[in-house]
Amino acid sequence: MGLEQKLGDMGIVTTSLEKVVGWARSRSLWPMLFGLACCAIEMMSTQASRYDLSRFGMELMRASPRQSDLMIVAGRVSRKMAPVLRNLYDQMPDPKWVIAMGDCASCGGVFNNYAIVQGVDEIVPVDVYVAGCPPRPETLIEGIMKLHEKIRHEPLNKWQ
């Protein structure tokens, strides 16, 4: 008893190349390990066995920007760290995406002073903001799902 007998006559399945590439890109993100403060602990627990980001195609966090296409900025960014963050972002291959995880990465959080960047979007373009101080692993997974949806609907010629 084959698959065809169970499903019936499927006929011809058609789709566009943009949809297939968008689906493949969204299901094979390789995040870069970039934890700066307490949000990094929550990001690491999202990768652990209880929440398991591997089921979304994110098998492990990369330490090299040249092997990553997703930067999760977890925590506060100091003015001294800002050029390093931009340098790492520039070394990532296209297409690349950024998630700002936590209130400190999104808007500076409770650190309203000269030494902390008031939102990482001053340095790199942010695709998804994940709120919380620190955000729970479920919230990060929801942000990743929002990013998957965004990637699936991006045109192919955006990165040319």
C-alpha positions as CSV (number, residue, x, y, z in Angstrom):
1,M,0.0,0.0,0.0
2,G,1.8,3.1,-1.3
3,L,1.5,6.7,-0.5
4,E,-0.5,7.3,-3.7
5,Q,-3.2,4.9,-2.6
6,K,-3.6,6.6,0.7
7,L,-3.7,10.2,-0.6
8,G,-5.5,9.6,-3.9
9,D,-4.6,11.3,-7.1
10,M,-2.6,14.4,-6.2
11,G,-2.2,15.6,-9.8
12,I,0.3,18.4,-10.3
13,V,1.5,20.6,-7.5
14,T,2.6,24.1,-8.5
15,T,4.2,26.9,-6.6
16,S,6.6,29.8,-7.2
17,L,10.3,29.8,-6.8
18,E,10.0,32.7,-4.3
19,K,7.8,30.6,-2.0
20,V,10.1,27.6,-2.1
21,V,13.2,29.7,-1.4
22,G,11.4,31.6,1.3
23,W,10.3,28.4,3.0
24,A,13.8,26.9,2.8
25,R,15.4,30.1,4.2
26,S,13.0,30.3,7.1
27,R,13.5,26.7,8.1
28,S,17.3,26.7,8.0
29,L,18.4,29.8,10.1
30,W,21.8,29.6,11.7
31,P,21.8,32.0,14.7
32,M,25.0,33.6,15.9
33,L,25.8,33.5,19.6
34,F,25.8,37.1,20.8
35,G,24.7,37.3,24.4
36,L,25.6,40.4,26.3
37,A,23.7,40.3,29.6
38,C,21.0,38.4,31.5
39,C,19.0,37.8,28.3
40,A,21.7,35.5,27.1
41,I,20.8,33.0,29.8
42,E,17.2,32.8,28.5
43,M,18.6,32.5,24.9
44,M,20.7,29.6,26.0
45,S,17.8,27.9,27.7
46,T,15.8,28.2,24.5
47,Q,18.5,26.1,22.8
48,A,18.4,23.5,25.6
49,S,16.4,20.3,25.6
50,R,13.2,21.8,27.2
51,Y,12.4,24.3,24.4
52,D,14.7,22.8,21.7
53,L,15.3,25.3,18.9
54,S,16.6,22.3,16.9
55,R,13.0,21.5,15.9
56,F,12.9,24.8,14.0
57,G,16.1,24.1,12.0
58,M,18.4,26.0,14.4
59,E,20.6,23.1,15.3
60,L,23.3,25.1,17.2
61,M,24.4,28.6,17.9
62,R,27.4,29.6,15.7
63,A,30.3,31.5,17.2
64,S,31.5,32.8,13.8
65,P,29.6,35.5,11.9
66,R,30.6,34.0,8.5
67,Q,28.6,30.9,9.3
68,S,25.5,32.7,10.6
69,D,22.5,34.4,9.0
70,L,20.6,35.4,12.2
71,M,22.0,37.7,14.9
72,I,20.1,37.5,18.2
73,V,21.3,40.5,20.2
74,A,20.5,39.5,23.8
75,G,21.0,42.2,26.4
76,R,22.3,45.7,26.7
77,V,24.8,47.1,24.2
78,S,27.4,49.5,25.5
79,R,28.9,52.3,23.4
80,K,32.2,50.4,23.4
81,M,30.5,47.2,22.1
82,A,28.6,49.0,19.4
83,P,31.5,49.0,16.8
84,V,32.1,45.3,17.5
85,L,28.4,44.6,16.9
86,R,28.4,46.4,13.6
87,N,31.6,44.7,12.5
88,L,30.2,41.3,13.2
89,Y,27.0,42.2,11.4
90,D,29.0,43.3,8.3
91,Q,30.9,40.0,8.3
92,M,27.6,38.0,8.1
93,P,26.7,36.8,4.6
94,D,23.5,38.0,2.9
95,P,20.7,37.4,3.5
96,K,20.9,38.2,7.2
97,W,18.4,39.0,9.9
98,V,18.5,40.5,13.4
99,I,16.4,39.9,16.5
100,A,16.6,42.4,19.4
101,M,16.0,40.3,22.5
102,G,14.9,42.0,25.7
103,D,14.1,45.6,26.7
104,C,17.8,46.6,26.9
105,A,18.5,45.6,23.3
106,S,15.2,47.1,22.1
107,C,15.2,50.5,23.8
108,G,17.9,50.6,26.4
109,G,15.7,49.2,29.2
110,V,16.3,50.7,32.7
111,F,19.8,51.9,31.6
112,N,19.0,55.4,30.5
113,N,22.5,56.8,30.4
114,Y,25.3,57.8,28.1
115,A,27.1,54.5,28.2
116,I,24.3,52.2,26.9
117,V,22.9,52.3,23.3
118,Q,19.2,53.2,23.5
119,G,18.2,50.5,21.1
120,V,20.3,48.3,18.9
121,D,18.5,49.6,15.8
122,E,20.9,52.6,16.0
123,I,23.7,50.2,14.9
124,V,22.1,47.5,12.8
125,P,18.6,47.1,11.2
126,V,16.4,45.0,13.4
127,D,13.7,42.7,11.9
128,V,12.0,41.5,15.1
129,Y,11.8,42.9,18.6
130,V,11.2,40.5,21.5
131,A,9.9,42.3,24.6
132,G,10.6,41.4,28.3
133,C,13.2,41.8,31.0
134,P,14.4,39.1,30.5
135,P,12.0,37.6,27.9
136,R,11.0,34.0,28.6
137,P,12.2,31.3,26.1
138,E,8.6,31.0,24.8
139,T,8.7,34.7,23.9
140,L,11.9,34.2,21.9
141,I,10.4,31.3,20.1
142,E,7.4,33.5,19.2
143,G,9.8,36.1,17.9
144,I,11.5,33.5,15.8
145,M,8.2,32.4,14.4
146,K,7.4,36.0,13.5
147,L,10.8,36.1,11.7
148,H,10.0,32.9,9.8
149,E,6.8,34.5,8.6
150,K,8.6,37.6,7.5
151,I,11.3,35.6,5.7
152,R,8.7,33.5,3.9
153,H,7.1,36.7,2.4
154,E,10.3,38.4,1.3
155,P,11.0,38.8,-2.4
156,L,14.0,37.1,-3.9
157,N,15.5,40.3,-5.4
158,K,15.6,42.1,-2.0
159,W,19.2,41.0,-1.4
160,Q,20.6,41.8,-4.8
